[in-house]
């Protein structure tokens, strides 16, 4: 338990700490916000949307809603009107907390619920509310969080989690950050706090353990700015999505920087980038695996030997099996598994069958329990009888000095079923041409199997991604 004046959230402009919020302030003001929301008619079980970036008020809102027994619905401030209308309507929200600009988009939709501008309305609301609040009676399975999937494989669905979700994340979080917390730890992620990765791969566990969490709203990810942020603020623990790590590698300023722990998830980083991370940051990269419906299931840690190309072993508390190559999780007794899809029994029944959650992800497992990610069912390429995962090829391509980012998909072919096609973002200063395409094919042929060599390479300025940074391969397949 931390003293009430211990720092909980460190707000930064990228150069220095501009504001420090203590654990005592979070406790007091979350009580006040819970009282204020109750005064506005929000009750246990109601959904409240949070259109907020990385800032203290985001944490404050999550705590207040948990105390109230209401359900937090975090949404990206980048969502446009159509995306907002779908999620706000589906969740049937009773109130929205946000910043002025995204709230204006909500207001234009004609949503008839209280819209609270945290920069204008929050201070007077808190000032008039009591700082004493008796939390609602909740249990592990009481709904607490409604997170919409990123839509990489179809329309977004609301994944409903119970109050148990934080406890479910802790084993994987603590091991992926090598026995977190340790003295002096300070944690940061560029991942938006509107997603399961931002909320429960950093914010929630960090606060739970009494460790300062850095809040930085830097807009579009800037790799050079990220290097400076880590160095200047003395950040020791980072959760960094795979795409961000690849960008840092291709835009490395060479300035001194070191971390105690570095974790990544969401997509395979690739062997070349993983090796660079270990050398550059002075610590091994711990990749982990999970999804919105059941996160931090499998991963790496200093607690066991690292295996190149592996996403690790199941973290304690998770029973993982492969069924026809698909990663499946035993639902019974696992607190990190979701309660179901919001108001969608058919989708829940398709996801959870015979007591097992079917992830839709393909993997292989060795005799020691290590799993190697192959790809989403929809992303696996079938060519001339071979089943090919895009991640390994993408990692190999990014290992070439002329490549910043790469995405691989299968395209229809009458003879082979599918052909491997790569979309490549050249590294800064590189002019793409047919000669480079041939060199990249040779690069893959020397390192991987012949059937993994891209038969076609298209150079692009950028790759289509979801707001969580995952590659939208479904869009690339349409090109």
N, C-alpha and C positions, 0 to 999 in steps of 0.2 A: 504493500500500500504506500503510495507516494504522499508526501506532505501536500497540503492544499495549494501551496504557492509554487510547487514544482511545475516546470514548463510542460504543457501538453501539446500545444500546436505552435510551431514557429512559422510565422508568415514572412515570406521573402519576396522581394522584387527582382530576384536573380543576382543581386549584388550584395545585399546585406539583409539582416533580420529587421523587418519594419514593425513587427508587432509580436508579442508573446502572449498566449492565452494559457492560463494555469488550469490545473485540474479542478481547483476550487471554483474558478469562474465557470467552467463547463457544468459542474454539478449544480451550482446555484442557478445559472441562467437556463439550463435545461428544465429545471423545476418551474421557473417562471414561464417558459415557452409552453410547457405542457398545460399549465393553468390557462394561459392565453388562448391556446387552441381549443381547450374545453369550453371556454367562454364563447368561442365562435361556433360551437355546435359540433366539434369533432369528438367522436366517441370511440370506444374500443372497437376494433374491427374495421373502422373507416380507413379509406386510402387517402394519403396525402402525397401529392407529387412534389419532388424537390428538383427544381431547375437551377442547380447551383454548381459552380466549379469547385476547385480546391480552395476552400476558405473555412474559417472556424465555424461559421454559421451552418455549414453542411453537417459537421459533427454534432453541433448543438441540436439540429433538427432530428437527426437519427436518435440521439439520446432521449429527447423529449417525446418522440413518437413511441419509442420502446416503453417508456414509463407510462404513457397514456394507454398502451395496449393497441394503438393504431398501427397501420401498415405503411411503411415508407415505400414510395415509388420513385427511386432516383432516375432522372432523365437527363440526357445530354443537352447542354445549352446550345449545341450545334444543330439540333433537330429543327427542320423546317415545319411549316404549317401542317402538311399532310402527315408527317411522322408523329407530330404532337397530337393531332386530332385522333389518330388511330389509338395511341396509347392512353391518352386521357379518357377517351370514350370507353375503351375496353376495360380500364381499371375502375371506371365510374368514381373518379376522385371527388372528395368532399372539400378540398382546399389545395392551393398551389403556393409554395414558397419559392421565390426566385429573385433574380435580378431584373432590372427594368426592361432591358431589351428582349429577353425571351418571354417575359410576362406580357409585353405588348403583342407578341405573336399569339399568345394564348388568348388575350382579350379580343383579338380580331376574329377568333373562332367563335366567339359568342358563348364561351363556357360560363355557366351561371353558378360559380362558386367563389368564395373569397380568394382574391389574388393578393398575396402579401409580398411586397417589395422589401427585401431584407435591408436595403440601404436607406429606405424611407420610413417603413412601418415598424421595423423590429424594435428599435430603441424605445419608442413610446409604449409599445405593447408590453415589453419586459418591465419597464419602469412602473407600470400600473398593476402588475401581477405579483402575487405572493411568491416568495422564494421557498415556500414549504409545499410539498406535494406528496401525496401518498400514492405510490405506483399501483397501477391496476394489477389485479391477480392474473398472472399468466403462467403457462407451463411450457415445456420444451417444444410442444407441437402447436402452440398458439401462433398464428401467422404474424410475422413481423416485417417481412421484406418481400416486395414484388419487383423482380428484376426482369426486364425484357431481354430476350436473347438477341444477339447481334445480327441475326438474319443472314448468316453465311450460307445456309442450306434451304431457306424458304422464308415465308413471312414470320416476323418476330412473334414470339409467344411469351406470355408472362409466366415466369418461373417463381412459384410461391415458396418461400422459406419460413421456417419457424424460428422461435427464439433460440433454439439449439444451434443455429447455424454458426455462430461465433465459436462455440465450443468445438464444433466439428472441424473448423479450420485450424485450430491451434496446433495439433500434432504436426501436420504438414508444414505449417508456417514456421514453427520453432526449429524443425529439422532442416528446412530449405535455407534457413538463415543460421545454420550451424550453432544450435543450442541457444537461440535467442531467448531472452535478452542477455547481453553481457555488459559490464560497466562501460559507460561512454557511448553506447549505441545511440544513433540518431538515424531515422529511416525516412526515405523518400521514394516516390515513384512518379513518373510522368503520366501514368495511367489515370484517366478521368475517374473521379469519385462517383460517377454515375453508373459504374459497372462493377460486377462482382469482384474483378481483379483489384480495382482501386479501393473498394470498401473493405474487402476481407483478405486481400493479400498485402495490405499495408495499414490503412486507417484503423480498423477495428482491433486487430491484434496488437498494433503499436500502443494504442491507448489502454487496452486491457493490461498490458505489461508495464504501463507507466513510463513508456519511452517516448521522447519527443518525436512528433511527426511533422515533417516539413510540408507546408502548403504553398504551392507555387502555381500560379495561373499564367503560364508562359505562352499560351496560344499554341500554334503549330509547333511540333517538336523541332527543336534546333539542337543538333548534336554538339556543336561547339559551346553553346550556352550551357548544355548539360554538364560538360566537362568542368566549366568554370564554377557552376553551382555546387557540384560535389566538392571541389577543392576549397572554395572560399568558405563554405558553411561547415566544413568538417564532417560531412555526411559519411557514415560508416556502413550503412545497409541500404541496398537499392534493389527494388523489383523493377526490371526493365523489360518491356516487351521485345520480342525477337526483332521486329522491323527496326526499332529504335537502336538496338545494338549493332545491327548491320550498318545503319547510317552513321553511328559513332565511329565504326571501324573505317568507313570510307571518307570521313571528315575529321580525322584525328589531328588536333593541333600540336600534339607532342608534349603538352605541358604535364608537369608531375601530378599524379592523382593516384590514390590508393583507397581500397575499401576493405572492410572486414568480411562482408558477405555480398554476393551478387546472385540474384535469382531471376529466372525468366520462365515465362509460360505463355500459352496461347497458341504458339506455333513452334516448330522445330527451329532451333538456331542454326544448326549445321556445324560440322566438325571444325572447319576452318575458322569460323567466327568464334566458336567456343574456345579454341586454343589461343586466339588473339586476346580474348577477354581475360583468361587466366594470366597471361603475360603482362597485359596492359594494366590491370587493376590489382595485381598481386594476390589474387585469391581465385579459387576455382569457381567456375560457373555452375550453379546448381539449377538445372532445368527441372521443371515439374509439369505435371499434366492434370488437367481437370476441365470442367466446362460449367456453364452457368447453373445447370441442374445439379451438379455434384462436383465441387471444386477441390483442388489440392489432394488428389487421390494417390498419385504416384509421383515419385521424384527422386532427386539425388540429395546427398548430404555428406558431410565429413564423417558421419557415423558408419558409412560403408564405402567400399571401394568404388571408384568411378569406372564406368565402362564406356569407352568412346562410342558415340552413336546411339546410346541408350537413354531413355527418358527416366531410368531409375527403377526403383522397386516400390511396391505399395507401402505407403506410410502407415504407421500403426493405427489400428481401428478400422481399416478398410479391407473387405474381402473382395478381391478382384479375380475374375475368371475370364478366359477367352472362350467365346462360343462362336464356332465357325470363323475364328479370327477376329471377332468383334469384342472390344473391351466391355465387360459387364461388371456391375457393382451390386453386391447384395444390399438390399434396401433395409432389411430388418436390423435395427440397432445401430445404424450409421447416421450420426447427427448431421453430417454435411449434405446428405441427399435431400432434395427438395420434397415438398409436400405434394406437389402436382402442378399442372398447368392451370392457370387462373381460368375458371369457368370453361374448361375444355376437357371433359372426361374422356372423349375419344382420343385426343392427343396424348393424354396421360396414360391411357390403357395401352397405346402403341409404344410408349417409351418404357413403361414398367410392366414386365410380363413374368408371371410365375415367381414373383419376389425378387427379380433382378432388374436393375436399370440398364437399358441398352444404350450405350453412348453414341452408336453410329460411327465409331472410330475403329479402324483396323490396326492391329499390332501383332507382333510376334514376341514370344517369351522364351528365354533360355532356361537351362536346368537350374540356375540359381535364382530364378524369379525376376530377373531384369527384363523390362519390356522395351521394345523398340517400336516407335511409332511408324506406321506405314502411311496412313492418311485417312481422311474421311471416306466413308463408303462412296460418296458421290465424287470424291476427288481421285480415287484410285484409278489408274489408267490400265486398261487391258489391251495389250498389244501382242499379237502373234502368240497368244497363250500365256504371256507373262503378265503378272500383276505388279504394277510399278507405282510406288508412292512418290509423289512430287517433291517431298521435303528433301530427300537425299540429293536429288539432282539440283534443286535450288541452292542447297548449301554448297555443292561443288562449284556451281557457276559463280556464286558470290566469292568463292575463294580465289577467283581470277582477279588480278589487280585492275583490269579494265571494267569491272562490274560493280555497281553500287547495290542494286537490288535485282531480284529475279523471281519470276513466277512461272510454274510449269503446269500445263493442262494437257488433256487428251483431246484430239480432234478426229472426227470420223474418217475412216479409211476403208475402202471396199475390200482390200486384201488382208490387212492386219487387224481390222476391227477399229483400232485407234492408233494414231501416231503421236509421239511426244513432241509437243510444241512449247518453246520457251519465249517468254516476254522479258526483255532485259532493259533495265535502266542503266545506261553507261555511267561510269565513275566521272567525277568532275574533270573537265578538260579532254575527255576522250571523244573522238569523232567516230561514230559507228559506220561500218561498211561491210561489204561481203567478206573481206579478208578477216575482219574481226570475228564475224559469224563462224567462219571456218576454224579460226583459232580456238573459239569457245567449244566447238564440237570436238576438236582434237583434245582439248583440256578434259572434257568429260570422258571421252573414250579411253584416255590413259588412266583414269582414276576409278571409273565405275564399269558396269557391264555394258557390252555393245548395244543391248536393247534399250539402255537408258539414255543413249545419246539423242539429243533433240534433232529431229529431222527438219525442223523449221525454227528459225529464230527471228523474232520481230523486235526491233529496238523501239522503245517508247520513252517519253519524258517522265512519266510517273505511272504507278500501278494503282488500279482501283482498290480501295480498301474500305472496310467498315469503319465506323467512328472509333472502334476499339483497336484499329490498326491491323486487323486480319485481312489477308488478301481475298478479294471477291473473285474467286476463280470462275464462278458461274457467269460473271460478266465477261471475263476473258474468253470463255468458251463460245460466247455469242459472236465474237469478232471474226 
